[in-house]
Amino acid sequence: MARAGCFVAIVGPSGSGKDTLINWLRPRLASAPDVMFVRRAVTRDADGTTEDHDALDRETFALAEEAGRYAVAWEAHGLRYGIPAEALHHIEKGGIAIANGSRRALGEIERVFGNLLVVRLTVERDVLAQRLARRGRETEDEIARRLARSDEALPVDCRTVEIDNSGPVERAGEALMALLQREFGLTPAVSA
């Protein structure tokens, strides 16, 4: 890992398919030793339908944060999120860390990690509304508020590439894989 490391933050509105895209990508880069898929800590129970994360209660999260276990931590939607310090160590050694990011935390992520590439997922409004409704986690009013926030500009001016994830995950996945090939020379596993 001789090249400079990079943090790749996959961001987009709730329902844009961030976790689905990361899960599509993971087996294709399983044999790439310089790629780390970051497992965030979240103060939310694991339920099998949301992001694969370390589920912590607020007290345990706070203790871990005080102990310096997170390179970056933030609050959004009433939850605490943390990116483990191991991701920073991986990047400092020249690795690539890929994570479900948060628009709200991008400024701090860029400050801490330095080299940041943001992959912003976009989704057609009607497709996003259908995905949010199918999840059944929000009321119609909450879905309307999420849709209104989906068009917000990123809070920081950083290197950003937009990928449309309105269709099948394979289409967005191939676009993301092509980006990672151009940026970092990564090639997918043959058997993926």
C-alpha positions, 0 to 999 in steps of 0.5 A: 500500500504505497499510494496515499490512502483515501476515505470513500464516503457513500452518501445519499438520502435515506432509501437511496440504496447506500447499504445495498450498493456497499453490499453489492461491492463487498464481494467484488473487492474481497480479495483487495488487501488495501480495501476496508469496508468500514463497519460503523457504530450506531446507537440503533438495534441491529434488525437485519434490514438496516446497515450492518453495524455495531449496535450500541446503547448511548452509554456504551457509545459515549464510553467508546467515544471517550476512549478514542475508539472513533476517528469521527462521531456525530449525531443524526436523526436522534442516533449517534454514529461513529467511524472506528479509529481503525479506518483512520489507521488503514488510510494512514497506511495507504489503504482505501476505506469505504463507508456509508457516510453522512452528509452532516458529517462530511466536513469532519470526515474530510478534516480527520481523514484528509483525502476524501472522495464522496460518492453521492447517490441520486434517486428519482423522486418517485422511486425514492418515495416508493422505497421509503414507503415499502420500508414501513418505518416512517409516516407519510409526513416523515417520508415527505420531509425526507424527500424534501431533504433529498435535494439538499446540497452537500455541506462541504465543497469536496471531491464528489461523484454522483451516481444514479441508483434509481434502477437495478443495483448492478447498474449503480454498482458497475458505475461505482466499480468503474470509478474505483478502477479509475481512481485507485486501480481496483479490479473486481474479483472474477467470481463476483 
